[in-house]
Amino acid sequence: MKNIFVTGGAGYVGAVLVPKLLSKGHSVTVLDLMIYGEDVLPKHPHLKAVKGDIRDQALLKKLLAGQNAVIHLACISNDPSFELNPGLGKSINLDAFEPLVKISKESGVERFIYASSSSVYGIKDAPDVNEEMPLEPLTDYSKFKAMCETILAKYQSPAFTTLTIRPATVCGYSPRLRLDLTVNILTNLAINKGEITVFGGDQKRPNIHIEDMTDLYCMLLELPAAQIAGKIFNAGYENHTVSEIAQMVKDVVGEKVKIITTPTNDHRSYHISSQKIKRELGFEPAHTIEDAVADLKKEFLAGHVPDSLTDPKYFNVKLMQKIHLA
């Protein structure tokens, strides 16, 4: 049994990851502001859920003692959320990062896994955007993600294995559901409005199913240090255009769904190659975008996602505006 420390463990990805870690026999400590609710995590004898702030270094020192590994998910995620309060975003996404890494290493943590973002590449014309390509982040959110990667690399040592993952956009159902992500947005609209509006449509959006993303984090705890130490990996599924994703949603939800395409000034298009992680670690997604849509459809139809078009808790920006997070 390992002691795993998960920052942001009550977030969208964490709410699926933490039960998996517990089911594998790990003891898990979650540190999270819990702004989306504390009921997204299971009650479990080997789970310690702490409502707190990763900027609190005294709290970090207390909680990190005796931990074997850190999975760092906590951040103000996505550009619109970040731009609401840039000072807040910087304090959490960048300023708190090096103290967290330093305290982890000093506390005897053996492995530190960092959730960066595929947005660090910016917009590339190359058909396969791989880990060797230069980073050209376009926003403060993605710039700080890239800066944290550089900070983490400085702390790699034989006793402290560091690893950076650059995930595609995660999709699918979670107890702490986000409905402000491409696949999830389109599925919500298809089921609850019967109509999807696609802005542009030719832009590519890489995605990865939340089950695959969380399986990967579990796998990274088990791999030999030599296989991952100091490395960076993209993690995504196939790259599809927004129009293609909309059609997949329609195919799963039902033929009655209308797709309306409208012009846009936002032509940002992202695509990543996930060949390195397949080649070096043997990781390949087992779930499709259609699987994510089907999972969401099942939860919507079961009544597990009430007020999905209006409740701020499903939309990061709306909730941050509501609670005036500082």
C-alpha positions as CSV (number, residue, x, y, z in Angstrom):
1,M,0.0,0.0,0.0
2,K,1.3,3.5,-0.9
3,N,0.3,6.8,0.5
4,I,-0.8,9.1,-2.3
5,F,-1.3,12.8,-2.0
6,V,-3.7,14.3,-4.6
7,T,-4.0,18.0,-5.0
8,G,-7.4,19.0,-6.5
9,G,-8.6,15.5,-5.7
10,A,-12.3,16.7,-5.5
11,G,-12.2,18.2,-9.0
12,Y,-13.4,16.8,-12.3
13,V,-10.6,14.3,-12.8
14,G,-9.8,13.7,-9.1
15,A,-13.4,12.6,-8.3
16,V,-12.9,9.6,-10.7
17,L,-9.2,9.1,-9.9
18,V,-9.5,8.9,-6.1
19,P,-11.9,6.0,-5.9
20,K,-9.6,4.1,-8.3
21,L,-6.6,4.7,-6.1
22,L,-8.6,3.5,-3.1
23,S,-9.7,0.4,-4.9
24,K,-6.1,-0.5,-5.6
25,G,-5.3,-0.5,-1.9
26,H,-3.6,2.9,-1.7
27,S,-4.2,5.3,1.2
28,V,-5.2,8.7,-0.3
29,T,-5.0,12.2,1.1
30,V,-6.8,14.9,-0.9
31,L,-6.2,18.6,-0.5
32,D,-8.8,20.7,-2.2
33,L,-10.7,24.0,-1.7
34,M,-13.9,21.9,-2.2
35,I,-15.7,24.7,-3.9
36,Y,-17.7,22.3,-6.0
37,G,-18.9,20.3,-3.0
38,E,-17.4,17.8,-0.6
39,D,-19.9,15.0,-1.5
40,V,-18.1,14.1,-4.7
41,L,-15.6,11.8,-2.9
42,P,-16.5,8.5,-1.3
43,K,-16.5,7.8,2.4
44,H,-13.6,5.4,2.9
45,P,-11.4,4.4,5.8
46,H,-8.2,5.0,3.7
47,L,-9.3,8.4,2.4
48,K,-8.4,11.7,4.2
49,A,-10.1,14.6,2.5
50,V,-8.8,18.0,3.6
51,K,-10.5,21.2,2.8
52,G,-7.6,23.6,2.3
53,D,-5.4,25.6,0.0
54,I,-2.2,24.5,-1.8
55,R,-0.9,28.0,-1.1
56,D,-0.8,27.2,2.6
57,Q,2.8,25.9,3.1
58,A,2.4,25.1,6.7
59,L,-0.5,22.8,5.8
60,L,1.5,21.2,3.0
61,K,4.4,20.4,5.4
62,K,1.9,18.8,7.8
63,L,0.1,16.7,5.1
64,L,3.1,15.7,3.0
65,A,4.9,13.9,5.8
66,G,4.9,10.2,5.1
67,Q,3.5,10.5,1.6
68,N,5.0,8.3,-1.2
69,A,3.7,10.1,-4.2
70,V,2.0,13.3,-5.3
71,I,-0.4,13.7,-8.2
72,H,-0.7,17.4,-8.7
73,L,-4.1,18.2,-10.4
74,A,-5.0,21.4,-8.6
75,C,-5.2,24.6,-10.6
76,I,-7.5,27.3,-11.9
77,S,-8.2,25.4,-15.1
78,N,-8.8,26.7,-18.6
79,D,-8.3,30.1,-20.0
80,P,-11.7,31.7,-19.3
81,S,-11.5,30.7,-15.6
82,F,-8.0,32.0,-15.4
83,E,-8.8,35.3,-17.0
84,L,-11.6,36.0,-14.5
85,N,-8.9,36.7,-11.9
86,P,-5.4,36.6,-13.3
87,G,-3.8,37.3,-9.9
88,L,-5.6,34.4,-8.3
89,G,-4.7,32.2,-11.3
90,K,-1.0,33.1,-11.0
91,S,-0.9,32.6,-7.2
92,I,-2.4,29.0,-7.5
93,N,-1.1,27.8,-10.9
94,L,2.5,29.3,-10.7
95,D,3.5,30.8,-7.3
96,A,2.3,27.8,-5.3
97,F,4.0,25.3,-7.5
98,E,7.7,25.4,-6.5
99,P,6.9,25.4,-2.8
100,L,4.8,22.3,-3.3
101,V,7.5,20.5,-5.2
102,K,10.2,21.6,-2.7
103,I,8.2,20.6,0.3
104,S,7.3,17.3,-1.4
105,K,11.0,16.5,-2.0
106,E,12.0,17.5,1.5
107,S,9.2,15.4,3.0
108,G,10.6,12.2,1.4
109,V,8.0,11.9,-1.4
110,E,9.5,9.6,-4.0
111,R,7.4,10.4,-7.1
112,F,5.8,13.7,-8.3
113,I,3.3,13.5,-11.2
114,Y,2.3,16.9,-12.7
115,A,-0.8,17.5,-14.8
116,S,0.3,20.1,-17.3
117,S,-1.7,20.7,-20.5
118,S,-1.4,20.2,-24.3
119,S,-2.2,23.9,-24.6
120,V,1.5,24.6,-23.9
121,Y,2.2,24.0,-27.6
122,G,0.0,26.8,-28.8
123,I,-1.2,26.5,-32.4
124,K,1.0,24.3,-34.6
125,D,0.7,23.5,-38.3
126,A,2.6,20.2,-38.0
127,P,0.3,17.2,-38.4
128,D,1.7,15.4,-35.3
129,V,2.6,17.7,-32.4
130,N,5.1,15.8,-30.3
131,E,7.0,16.3,-27.1
132,E,10.2,17.4,-28.9
133,M,8.5,20.5,-30.4
134,P,9.1,24.0,-29.0
135,L,6.4,25.3,-26.6
136,E,4.5,28.4,-27.8
137,P,1.8,29.0,-25.1
138,L,-0.7,31.7,-26.1
139,T,-2.2,32.6,-22.7
140,D,-1.0,33.1,-19.2
141,Y,-2.8,29.8,-18.2
142,S,-0.7,27.8,-20.7
143,K,2.5,29.9,-20.1
144,F,2.4,29.1,-16.4
145,K,1.8,25.4,-17.2
146,A,5.0,25.5,-19.3
147,M,6.9,27.4,-16.6
148,C,5.9,24.8,-14.0
149,E,7.3,22.0,-16.2
150,T,10.7,23.8,-16.2
151,I,10.6,24.2,-12.4
152,L,9.8,20.6,-11.9
153,A,12.6,19.4,-14.1
154,K,15.1,21.1,-11.7
155,Y,14.1,18.9,-8.8
156,Q,14.5,15.5,-10.6
157,S,16.9,13.3,-8.7
158,P,17.5,9.5,-8.1
159,A,15.4,9.8,-4.9
160,F,12.7,12.1,-6.4
161,T,11.2,10.9,-9.7
162,T,9.4,13.7,-11.6
163,L,7.0,13.3,-14.5
164,T,5.0,15.7,-16.6
165,I,1.8,14.7,-18.4
166,R,0.3,17.0,-21.1
167,P,-3.3,15.8,-21.3
168,A,-5.7,16.5,-24.1
169,T,-9.1,17.9,-23.0
170,V,-10.7,15.3,-20.8
171,C,-14.3,14.2,-21.5
172,G,-16.9,11.9,-20.0
173,Y,-18.9,11.6,-16.7
174,S,-17.5,12.4,-13.3
175,P,-19.3,12.9,-9.9
176,R,-17.9,16.4,-10.1
177,L,-19.1,17.1,-13.6
178,R,-17.8,19.8,-15.8
179,L,-20.1,20.9,-18.7
180,D,-17.7,23.5,-20.1
181,L,-15.6,21.1,-22.0
182,T,-16.1,20.4,-25.8
183,V,-17.6,16.9,-25.8
184,N,-19.5,17.4,-22.5
185,I,-20.9,20.8,-23.7
186,L,-22.2,19.3,-27.0
187,T,-23.7,16.3,-25.3
188,N,-25.5,18.4,-22.7
189,L,-27.0,20.6,-25.5
190,A,-27.9,17.6,-27.6
191,I,-29.8,15.8,-24.8
192,N,-31.4,18.8,-23.1
193,K,-32.0,21.2,-26.0
194,G,-32.1,18.8,-29.0
195,E,-29.8,21.2,-30.8
196,I,-26.0,21.7,-31.1
197,T,-24.5,25.0,-32.3
198,V,-21.0,24.5,-33.8
199,F,-19.0,27.7,-34.1
200,G,-16.8,27.2,-37.2
201,G,-16.3,23.5,-36.9
202,D,-13.0,22.9,-38.7
203,Q,-10.9,23.5,-35.6
204,K,-9.4,20.3,-34.1
205,R,-9.8,19.6,-30.4
206,P,-7.9,16.6,-28.9
207,N,-9.7,14.7,-26.2
208,I,-9.1,11.9,-23.8
209,H,-11.8,9.9,-21.9
210,I,-11.7,10.5,-18.1
211,E,-11.5,6.7,-17.5
212,D,-8.3,6.5,-19.6
213,M,-6.8,9.6,-18.0
214,T,-7.4,8.3,-14.5
215,D,-6.2,4.8,-15.5
216,L,-3.0,6.4,-16.8
217,Y,-2.3,8.2,-13.4
218,C,-2.8,4.9,-11.6
219,M,-0.4,3.2,-14.0
220,L,2.3,5.9,-13.6
221,L,2.4,5.1,-9.9
222,E,3.3,1.5,-10.6
223,L,5.9,1.9,-13.4
224,P,9.7,1.6,-12.6
225,A,11.2,5.0,-11.9
226,A,13.8,4.5,-14.7
227,Q,11.0,4.3,-17.2
228,I,9.5,7.7,-16.4
229,A,12.1,9.8,-14.5
230,G,12.3,13.4,-15.7
231,K,10.1,12.6,-18.8
232,I,7.3,14.5,-20.5
233,F,4.4,12.7,-22.3
234,N,1.4,13.8,-24.3
235,A,-1.8,11.9,-23.4
236,G,-4.6,12.1,-25.8
237,Y,-6.9,10.1,-28.1
238,E,-7.6,10.8,-31.8
239,N,-7.7,14.4,-32.9
240,H,-11.1,15.3,-34.3
241,T,-12.6,18.5,-35.6
242,V,-15.5,20.1,-33.6
243,S,-17.8,19.3,-36.5
244,E,-16.8,15.6,-36.3
245,I,-17.3,15.6,-32.5
246,A,-20.8,17.1,-33.0
247,Q,-21.7,14.3,-35.5
248,M,-20.4,11.7,-33.0
249,V,-22.7,13.2,-30.3
250,K,-25.6,13.2,-32.7
251,D,-24.9,9.5,-33.6
252,V,-25.0,8.5,-30.0
253,V,-27.8,10.8,-28.7
254,G,-30.2,10.4,-31.6
255,E,-30.9,11.4,-35.2
256,K,-33.4,14.1,-34.1
257,V,-30.6,16.2,-32.8
258,K,-30.1,19.3,-35.0
259,I,-26.5,20.6,-35.7
260,I,-26.4,24.3,-36.6
261,T,-23.1,25.6,-37.9
262,T,-22.3,29.3,-37.5
263,P,-19.2,31.3,-38.4
264,T,-16.6,32.1,-35.8
265,N,-13.6,34.4,-35.4
266,D,-11.9,31.8,-33.2
267,H,-10.0,29.5,-35.5
268,R,-7.6,28.1,-32.8
269,S,-7.0,24.4,-33.7
270,Y,-5.0,22.0,-31.5
271,H,-3.8,18.5,-32.2
272,I,-1.3,16.3,-30.4
273,S,0.5,13.1,-31.1
274,S,0.3,10.4,-28.3
275,Q,2.8,8.0,-30.0
276,K,5.6,8.5,-27.5
277,I,3.6,7.4,-24.5
278,K,2.3,4.4,-26.5
279,R,5.8,3.5,-27.6
280,E,7.7,4.0,-24.3
281,L,5.0,3.1,-21.7
282,G,2.6,1.0,-23.7
283,F,-0.3,3.3,-22.8
284,E,-3.1,3.5,-25.3
285,P,-6.6,4.8,-24.6
286,A,-9.3,2.1,-24.3
287,H,-12.3,4.4,-24.5
288,T,-13.6,6.5,-27.4
289,I,-15.4,9.9,-27.6
290,E,-18.6,8.0,-28.3
291,D,-18.1,6.1,-25.0
292,A,-17.9,9.4,-23.2
293,V,-21.1,10.7,-24.9
294,A,-22.9,7.4,-24.1
295,D,-21.8,7.6,-20.4
296,L,-23.0,11.2,-20.1
297,K,-26.3,10.3,-21.9
298,K,-26.9,7.5,-19.4
299,E,-26.4,9.9,-16.4
300,F,-28.5,12.6,-17.9
301,L,-31.4,10.3,-18.6
302,A,-31.1,8.8,-15.1
303,G,-31.7,12.3,-13.7
304,H,-28.2,12.4,-12.1
305,V,-27.4,15.8,-13.7
306,P,-30.2,18.2,-12.6
307,D,-30.4,21.7,-14.0
308,S,-27.5,21.0,-16.3
309,L,-28.0,24.1,-18.5
310,T,-28.2,26.6,-15.6
311,D,-26.6,25.3,-12.4
312,P,-23.2,27.2,-12.0
313,K,-21.6,24.2,-10.3
314,Y,-21.1,22.6,-13.8
315,F,-19.3,25.6,-15.2
316,N,-16.0,26.8,-13.7
317,V,-16.4,30.4,-14.7
318,K,-20.0,30.7,-13.5
319,L,-19.2,29.2,-10.1
320,M,-16.0,31.3,-9.6
321,Q,-18.1,34.4,-10.4
322,K,-20.8,33.3,-7.9
323,I,-18.5,32.7,-5.0
324,H,-15.9,35.4,-5.7
325,L,-13.0,33.0,-5.2
326,A,-9.9,34.8,-4.0
